[in-house]
Amino acid sequence: MGFIRRQEERLAIRFLVWHRQRMNLVVPPLSELQRQACRIVDEAHRIARKTGGNVISIMKELVNDLKKQ
């Protein structure tokens, strides 16, 4: 795994933790956060390739979508 990919996943974890704390929800264990972050980054890259969008802004949108589920 490359340096940038690891940084994106770490950022996604921080987004997830921040979002759950903001919503007063229980923060899951790190292993679960890593799994979710990996999925978010994969999806953000797929969307960015398809639309030409910014990966970071797409990741923020995906985290926001998680709260709606």
C-alpha positions as CSV (number, residue, x, y, z in Angstrom):
1,M,0.0,0.0,0.0
2,G,1.4,3.4,-1.0
3,F,2.0,6.4,1.2
4,I,-0.8,8.5,-0.2
5,R,-3.3,5.6,0.1
6,R,-2.4,5.2,3.8
7,Q,-2.8,8.9,4.4
8,E,-6.3,8.8,2.7
9,E,-7.3,5.9,4.9
10,R,-6.1,7.7,8.1
11,L,-8.0,10.8,7.0
12,A,-11.2,8.7,6.4
13,I,-10.8,7.2,9.9
14,R,-10.5,10.7,11.4
15,F,-13.7,11.7,9.5
16,L,-15.5,8.6,10.8
17,V,-14.5,9.2,14.4
18,W,-15.3,12.9,14.2
19,H,-18.7,12.2,12.7
20,R,-19.7,9.6,15.2
21,Q,-18.5,11.7,18.1
22,R,-20.5,14.7,16.7
23,M,-23.6,12.5,16.5
24,N,-23.0,11.1,20.1
25,L,-22.6,7.6,18.7
26,V,-20.3,4.9,20.0
27,V,-17.0,4.8,18.1
28,P,-16.4,1.3,16.9
29,P,-13.0,-0.5,17.4
30,L,-10.1,0.5,15.2
31,S,-10.3,-2.7,13.1
32,E,-13.9,-1.8,12.1
33,L,-12.9,1.8,11.4
34,Q,-10.1,0.6,9.2
35,R,-12.4,-1.6,7.3
36,Q,-14.9,1.2,6.8
37,A,-12.1,3.6,5.8
38,C,-10.8,1.2,3.2
39,R,-14.2,0.9,1.7
40,I,-14.7,4.7,1.7
41,V,-11.3,5.3,0.0
42,D,-12.0,2.6,-2.6
43,E,-15.4,4.1,-3.4
44,A,-14.0,7.7,-3.5
45,H,-11.3,6.6,-6.0
46,R,-13.9,4.8,-8.1
47,I,-16.1,7.9,-8.2
48,A,-13.2,10.2,-8.9
49,R,-12.1,8.1,-11.9
50,K,-15.6,8.2,-13.2
51,T,-16.4,11.8,-12.6
52,G,-12.9,13.5,-12.4
53,G,-13.7,14.7,-8.9
54,N,-11.5,15.4,-5.9
55,V,-11.0,12.3,-3.8
56,I,-11.0,14.2,-0.5
57,S,-14.3,16.0,-1.1
58,I,-15.8,12.7,-2.3
59,M,-14.6,11.0,1.0
60,K,-16.3,13.7,3.0
61,E,-19.6,13.1,1.1
62,L,-19.3,9.4,1.7
63,V,-18.8,9.8,5.4
64,N,-21.8,12.2,5.5
65,D,-23.9,9.5,3.7
66,L,-23.0,7.0,6.4
67,K,-24.8,9.0,9.0
68,K,-28.0,8.9,6.9
69,Q,-28.0,5.0,7.0
